């Protein structure tokens, strides 16, 4: 990938998780999203300034560990951009 992407996540809402589990999910989300962006970059035609707010919907009950939840949310974000 050429170029750099700077990402700032103001709020990652994870209702229903304890503060500790939400922090674990957020760390996994950030790590997975970073890895995906480093590997693939932004999809063609996506302008970073258009990404001010993104609603990823809800994960099904029993989505797994907080880390699995965070990784899946990052993948859902990337899917939503295509």
N, C-alpha and C positions, 0 to 999 in steps of 0.2 A: 504494500500500500504506500502511496506517496502522500505527503502532506500530513499535517497533524490535526487531531480532533481534540478539542478541550470540552469536557463535559462537566456540567454543574447540575447536581440533583438537589433541588431545594427541599422537596418533600417526597418521600416514598411512603404512602399510607398502607399499612398492613394491619387492619383491624382484626381483633381476635387473637393476636399473638401477644405474649408477654413482652415486656421491654427487652429482655435478654434475647428471646427468640427473634424478635423484629430486628435487633442489631445483627444477629447471625445471618438472617435472610438478606438484609441490606448489604452486608459485606460480600456475600455470595453473588448478589445481583451486580454489584459494582465490578467484582472480579470477572464474572462471566461477560458482562457487557464490554469491559475493557478488552478482553481476549477476542471477542467477536469483532469489535471495531478495528483492532490491530490487524486481525486476519483479513477481514473483508472490506473494511471502510464503510462509509455510508453508501446505501444503494444509489445508483445513478438517478439524477434528478431531484434528490432530496436535498433541500437547503436547510442547514442547521437553524437558521432564524425562524423556520416554520415549525420548530419542535418545542415551542414554549410549554405546551401542556399536552400530555398524552395519557389517555385512560386505557389501561390494559385489561379492564374488566375484572373478573373474579376467577380465582382458581377453584377447581372442584374440591370438595371436602376430601380430606385424606391425601392431599397433594404430596405428602411425605415430610421429610425433615425441613427445618427452616432453610438449610442450605439448598436443598432440592427446589424449594419454592422460589428462592432468589434466582437460581439459575434458570428456571422455567420462565420467570417474569422477564429476564433479560432476553431470552430467546423470543418470547412473545413480542417484546418491543421491537426487535429486529424484523420479525415477520410483519408487524403492523406498518413498517416503513416501505414494504415492497408492494 
